[in-house]
Amino acid sequence: MTEFVSSILGTLVEKLTSSAVEEIQLVCGVKDDREKLKNTLEMIQKVLIDAEQKQKKEEAVRLWLLRLKNWCYDTEDALDEFEARALWRRVRSTEHLTLKRKVCYLYSWISEMILQFKMAHNMKELRKSLDGIDKDKTQFNLSADILERTIVPRRKTHSFVPTSNVIGRNKEKESIIEWLRSDAEAIEVFSIIGMGGAGKTTLTKLVYNDEWVNEHFKNNQVWLSMPLEFKIENIIRGIIKSLSGEANVDNYNLDMLQERLRNLVKNRRCLFVMDDVWAMSRNDWLELTDLLGGLSKGSKVILTSRDQAIAKNMGTVRLLHLVNLSSEDSLTLFVKYAFDQGQEKNHLDLMKIGKEIVKKCGGNPMALRALGCLLYSKNNQRDWAHIRDSETWQLPSLEILPSLRISYDLMPSYLKRCFAYCSIFPKNHEFDNIELIELWISNGFIQSSRNNQELEEIGRQYLEELLSRSFFNVVRDNYPILYFEMHDLIYELAISVAQTESSNMKVWTQDISPTIRHVSFPALSGVPKDELSGCFNKPSRIRTIKCQKLGSSDSEEFFLETCILRFKHLRVLWLEDSSFDLLPSSIGDLKHLRYLNLSFGTIKKLPKSVYELRNLQILDLARCENLAELSADIKNMINLRSLYITTKQKHFPESGIGRVTSLRRLFIVGCENLEALFNDIQSLTSLRMLRIMECPKLASLPQGIKNLKALEDLYICYCESLRLPEGDSNEPGSMSSLQSLVLWRLPELVSLPGWLEGSASTLRTIAIFDCPQLSALPEWLQNCSSLTKLELRWLPELSSLPDGIRLIPTLKISECEKLSS
């Protein structure tokens, strides 16, 4: 996974220029080393693209990149130390010093001097090491003139397919042909999008060779197997050769080509297939369609691609996300290639194993065909069982993953780490966008932009790009939370590209490589201490530990304490659904920790040291129903971006959460005793998302909630005693950025408060459910110019709607008796 070096280097250069690192490096006296590091890194950056391509054929280049990658991680850790010290100095400068604190700081000052010396020495050693890496690169003749492109093995496609070879696509075929019958004036595009091997090309061939299609277009059909890079000259040559049979156009310049093309297509109705498109900007498409302007009406383009963004650039009028084959069709296709016709009936023992093999293919035609061909003429049960029990990426004779790997190779470097990180989750895991983006942020995978975009917003763009490229399949969309999953083959691709960095352990006897940075551990129940000890012998730089259902046995306590003691550069500690009562106080030593997940656990009290984790960005205490309280010391977590909290307390302390001005997300859930929040909520000027759920005794919200000007999503549900604060939209500092509003089971809600009107121009979705006293909606709702969705359900007293409200694009009303009558 040396492809990651590009994205890590970009992050390093950012860190080297940060004000926090600059401040502490001036104190340590290593400013010159910092500048030299930065200059050397920028020189290496220029040749990285060439190096990442050459490593596929040259082992020495791959080993050089591996050295560089390990150096990057070590330097990232060192720079994090600088940032942590700068943060500590900043906090200390604002504290009130008692005599006791002054004595403590005298000792810490001495420790600080020693640490500064160590950090300065470490920085010089890193610079020397980088100088050696930089010197060694000269032997590889790396070029700085290589554009970001990847040399990948890639098939060229043709237009023929025997009809008998296509299983389970008749419905899709008829849908496309029906679309081809329409006669629009301008050329139109039908896009078929799907992951590699889904059968996009095969389906298109089926349509292309249909008898009706041939007659309708009078054989004016063009099949273009698209190159990795869009070059209009090559596209034009392909069209001319296909329509005219001319072979002597290779020497034509662009002007000669465009003239010949325009004359050739004039008044013709043509069908163009652009198969396997990897690159097509909006400008590329417009340039091509300008040259096809003379086509007669009814001309069409069928596009196949793994990237939905390309379909959008081409102004697609119909989009087909090609789904996987059904279980029945999958078995039929597999049997077609695994046996001679009818022979499967003589091998019922193999068919039983074959059904399990088919299941692991997840309906992907390419995988079904490849595994069927692999097993053809093999009549031994052990051969079939071996294929069934192997991971697809471990079968080198197959071309399944190499085909999928093209999508990964062509991915921008900043997405590669994000994608590979998903391998630490189990197969068939249901991801959600908030959780995954927060993990990316905590690991430093999100590169900040120059226009001061929020990290969460950049992460959303990363995720959209991965979705567009068919790496994820959306399961459901409950805005603003999106749920999605990976196809089994895509998951295996993630494992294959991440295997030197991430380990999803299945058993405790599994060895962990010293290069591993992210680990998901299996359940610990019943595992003896000595077996656990062996797992920690090699790795020392682990950044992510994911371990669910951790208990309180001696072995499990030993595991947690060892992780904290050994892995000082830990960034993510995921201990969801654990049953221990207390965290070790040594947790405070994890100065680099960004993400702490204790959700759904039985923890009763947080140690004071937790509140000293000043680098922490995500703290998840949701559904920790035994947690006594959240201390006011949370104000020390000055980098916290997301807080999810369940506690037993009646009131949150003042000058606690309200002082964490870095908060972007606040989820308060299942606090059964909570009667009030905190009065300084208006201080949360960066808060984007606020969710208050299942707090039955919560009677009111602080008045300051009206002044959360950055708030975009407000979700309040199952708060049976809650009355929303009154107020008008014209109050100074009123809420003005809200995009999503959900109010659910609020028996005391009589009307929507006036201060919501301040977001009339930004609200996109509103959902109001089970509010039995709500009798009317405010007139200002008809002025919500951005509102695209309004859902009203179980509102028995609602008797009328404002004028114009029925013009909203998506309006869903149910169980509102007085309204319907």
MONOR-V97245 format. One line per field, one symbol per residue. phi: phi as a letter, one per 30 degrees, with the letter a starting at -180 (. if undefined). A space follows every 10 residues. Layout:
# MONOR-V97245
phi = ???
This chain:
# MONOR-V97245
phi = .dddeeddde dddeddcddd ddddddddib ddddddeddd ddddedcddd ddddddccdd ddddddeddd dedddedddd dddddddddd dddcddcded dddddddddd dddddddddd dddddddddd eddddddddc hdcccdddbb dbdbdccbcc adeddccibd dddddddedd ddcddcdbbc cccadeidjd dddddedecd ddddddchid cbccddddcd bdedddeddd dddcidcccd cddddddddd ddddceiccb cccccidcba dddeddddde dcdddddjdb bccbaccddd eddciecbbc ddddddeddd dddddecdbd eidddcbddd dddedddedd dhideddddd ddddceiccc eddddddecc dedccdddcd dedddeeddd deeddddddd ddddddeidc dbddeddddd ddciddcdcd chddeddddd dedddddddi dbcdcabcec cccabcdedd dddddddcdd cbbcdcbddd dcddddcbbc cddceidded ddeddcdcdb cdcbbbbchd ccdedddded ddedddcdcd cbbcbdiccc dbddddeddd dcdcbbccdi ccecacdede dcddddcbbc cdiddcddac ddddddddcd cbbcbbbcdd bdddhceddd dddcbbccbi cdcdcadbdc dddddcdcbb bbbhbdcdca cdedddcddc dcbbbbbhcd cdcdddkcdd deidebbdcb bbbbhbdddc adddddddce dcdcbbbbbh cdcdcacddd edcddcdcbb cbbhbdcdca bdeiddddeb bbbahceddd d
